Structure formats: C-alpha cells, structure tokens
Amino acid sequence: MKTVKVADVELELFEAGQGSPVLFLHGASGFDQRQPFVAPLSAKHRLIAPSHPGFGKSSLPEWLDSIDDIAHVYLELLDSLSLNQVDIVGCSIGGWIAAEMATKSPERVGRLVMIGPVGVKVGSQDKLDIPDIFAMPQADVQKLLYHDPARMAPDPSKMTDDELAAMFRNRETLALLVWEPWMHNTKLKRRLHRVKAPALFIRGASDGLVSDAYLKAYAALLPNARTLTIPAAGHAPHLEQPEALASAILEFLGA
C-alpha cells in the first residue's frame, strides 16, 4: 500500500505483480489486499487497486460527489502511471466507475470485467432496479449480499477500531455517491454504445441486489458483452468464490 496524489485527491493505492496491467475497482465494502482473489490475479498481472475517494484511507475533497467524478480521477491516475491502456475489473459500484471510464476514453480499456455492476436504469421508472439497502435492517441487507450470510457477514465485535472506522466511512461515502438518483447515472445508458472493449458481466447466482434480468439488460447496452453466473455466490463472488471468479477473469483477460 502507498499513497499517491491525483489532482487534489490523496489516493490509497495497492500494487502487486508484473505483466499486463489490471485496474481493480472495489465495491462498497472497500479493498483489502488480504482478500483471497488478490494473489491469483497478481500472479499473472500487474494488479493496481486504488481505494476510491472517501473509502479506506483515500481523501474526499469537497467537490467530489459523484461516480462520474471518480471516473475522471482514475483516468488521470492512468496518466500519472503512464498507462495508455489497461484491463479493468470492477465490482458493484466499481463496475459503474469502470463503465463511466470506458465511455469517456474507450481506447484506454483493453478488456472489461463487470462483477455485479450497478450504474444504469433498465426497469420501469416507478420501481427501483436495485433494492434500497439504507431502508432495511442490516441483517436483511446481508441476506441480499451473500449466498451464505452466516459465514460471510462481517462481525463488528471482532473488528479493530480502524476497521470499524473504515466500514462506517465507506457506508457514508456510498450514500453520498449513489443516493439521488439511486444507484445509477441517468445518462450512462445513452453512452455505453461507445465502449470498444470486449466485456464480461459476472453475477453470483444468489445475488439479491443485481438480478439476472438487470445484468443481461445492462450487458445488452454494450456492443460486445456476454454474461456469466458464478454458483454459490451472492453480490460478492470475489469473496465467496474467489478461485472460480479469478479463473473466469484470467481466462477472459487472456482470450
């Protein structure tokens, strides 16, 4: 882990491995280098994983209040790292950020992996595509997030003060970024035709946030995309089925 300054944002940044670069964009729970998918990805690629502004130990300037803002910050991060093109793997809101980046600078994305992504509105206007996780008890949220919540849900009583602080900070920043409109950019779906990269959309079979219909409708908005389902996983297959997910990602990136 190190800290790099991009514009006026102090980004916490993890780098490991060698080979073609892969930018990993985490979901709402943040990034932890101890997570089991990190080793297989960094064994084959140069893995670059920033903590989004307002997550982990990355700063959050007053002007930054949208996913779109983060996409611009990460394009500038690529400039600072002298990377003309990268493959991008994005989880949940990380997938949303990846999609925004790929519409702004299509030539900079080689291949795109979207894991339980959010970011577009595909259903009727009178219903939410993604359940409102801030309007339900946390125990119910865990059931939507995990195939096996009893095994996977974090236990605050076993977390350090720093881990608790990061968890609540991540939650606060998430609300700032996705609240209105809920979990999408109204303009993004009109821009996705610009994406040049082959894309793989992945969903855990037990994902209670991103439905199979939503994932397929999202993928259909890109010119060259296909979908894949990971069994025995929820919204975070990188945590519940890290080996199966890493295998699918590496196969796709090497295709």
N, C-alpha and C positions, 0 to 999 in steps of 0.2 A: 504494500500500500504506500502511496505517496500523495502529495497534494500538488496540483497544477493550477495555474491561473489562466482562465479563458475569459476574455473580456474583463468584467469585474466580478466573475464568479470563481470562488476557490473550490475546485472540484477534487473530491477524494477519488483516486484512480488506482485500480489494480491492474497490473500487467504480469503475464507469465507466458512462458513458452516461446517457440520460434516457428517460423513458417508463414503462410499467408495470413493476413490479419483478420480477426473476427471481433467485431464490436458487439459486446453483450450488454443489453439494456434490460435491467431488472424490473420486476413488478412492484406492487405496492408495499411488499414486506421488506424491500431493500436487498442489498447484495452482501453476501458473506463468503469470503474466499474459502471457508471450510466446507461449503456445500458440495455434495458428492459429484456433481456433474462437472465441476471445475477441472479436476485432474484429467479426465479423458479428453476434454476439449483442448486444454493447454498442452497436452502431449502431442497433438497434431498441428496446432495452430498457435499463432501469437494472439493470445486472448487479452482483450482490452475491455475492462469493465468499470465504467465510472459509476459513482453514486449520484443520482440525479440531484439537481439543486434542491435543497431543503430536506434531503434524505441522508441518512448516515451522518457523516461529518462535513458534507458539502454545504457551502453557504447558500443563502437565499436572498438575493438583492430585492429591494422593494419593487422594482419594475417588472420582475418576473412573476407572472401569474397564470401562465397557460402552458399546455403541452407544446403548442406551436413555438413558444419562446425557447423551450428546451431543445427542440429540433435545430433551431438556429445556433444555439450554443454548441451542440455536438458537431455540426458541420464546421464550425470554427475550431473545435478540438481536433478534427481530422487535419485541418490546415496546420495547426501547431505541431502535429505529429508527422507532417509531411507525407500523408497518406492520400493518394489520389483516388483509390478505390478500396472498399472493404466489403466483406460479407457481414450482414447484420443479423443477430439473433435477438428477438425482443419478446419478453413475457408480459402479457396483460397490458398495462399502460406503456411498458417498454415497447410492445408491438405497435402501439399507437404512435409513439415517438418515431419508430423506425419507418412507419408508413408516411409520416409527415416529411421525414428526411428524403425518402425515395421519390416523393413528388416534387420536392424543391430542386434536388440535384440528382436526377435519375442515373447519370453517368457515373456517380460515385459509389453505387451499390452494385456489387457483383451478384450476390445471391441473398435472398431474404427469407428468414425463418420467423414465422409469427406463431407464438405459443399462447393460446387463449387470448387473442388480441381483442381490445376494445377500440373505440375511436370513431365509428360510423353509426348512423341511424338507418336501419334497414326495415324495421317494422312500422306499424301504424303509429300515428302521432299521439294517440290517446293512451298508449301503453309504453312502459319502459322496456327497452330491449335487454338491459342489464339490471337485475334487482338492486334496489337501493340498500346498500349494506349499512348505511348510517341510520336506517329507520327500523332496525330489528335488533334483538338481543345478540350479543356476540356469539353465544352458543349456536344460534341458528346460522350465523354467518359462517362459522367453522364447518357446518354441515354442507354448505354450498361450496366451500373452498376445497375440501379434502374428500377423497374416497374413504379414508379411514381417519376421521377426526380424532378418535380416542388416541391414536398413535401419533398423529402429526401436529395437532394443535399445540401452539406454544403454551407453556405453563409459566405464568408470570412469577409464581413463587420460587421458581428455580432460575430466574434470570438475574443478572447483575444489574446494578443501578444504571450503568452505561447502556446496557441492552434495553432496559425499560425506557430510558430516556429516548433512545433511537426509535423504539417502537411507537411511542406516542408522538414523536416529532414526524415520523413518516406518515402517520394517520392524519395529523393536522395538515401537512403539506398536500396529501392526497385530496382532502376536502377542498383546499384552495384551487387545485388544478382541474378537478373534474365535476365540480358541483353544478354549474349552470353554463351551458346545457349539460345534463347528466351524462357523463362518460362518452361524449362524442363532440366532434367538431362538425358543425352543420355543412361546412364547405368541403371537407375532406373527400367525401364520396364522389364529388364532381372533379376531383383532381387525380384519382387513383389510376385513370387510364394512362397517365404519364409514366407510370412505373415500368421500367425496361427489364428489371431483374426477374429471373425465374423465382417464384415464391412457393414456399411450403407452409401451409397453415396446419397447425397441430392443436389437437384438443384432447384433454383427458376425458375418458368415457363417462366419468361421474361428475364432470364439471357442472355445478349448479348456477354459475354466473353466465358463462358463454355457452349457449345452446348449440346443438349440431346445426340447426337451421340458420342461426346467426352466422356461424363460422362459414358455412357454404355460401351464404349470400354475400358475405364480406369478400371471400375469395373470388367470387364471380365478378367483382368490380375491377379486378386486376387482369391485364391481358394474358398473363402466363402463370397461373397458380393452380395448385392441387391441394387436397386436404388429406390428413392422416389422423387416425384416432389411436391413442395410447390406452390400452386396457388397465383397469385397476388404478386409475389416477383421477384426480379432480382438476381444479384450476391451476395446480402447481405440479405438473408432471415432472419438472426438473428436480423436485424434492421427493415425490413419492415413487417415481420410476426413473431414477437418474440414468441407469445403464441403458434402458430401452430408448430413452429420449436422446442421450448422447449418440447412440448408434444411429438413430434416424437422422440426426443433424449431420453427423460426419459423412454418412452415405450421401446425403443430399448435397453437401458442400463439395464433395469430391466427384460428383457426377459430371 
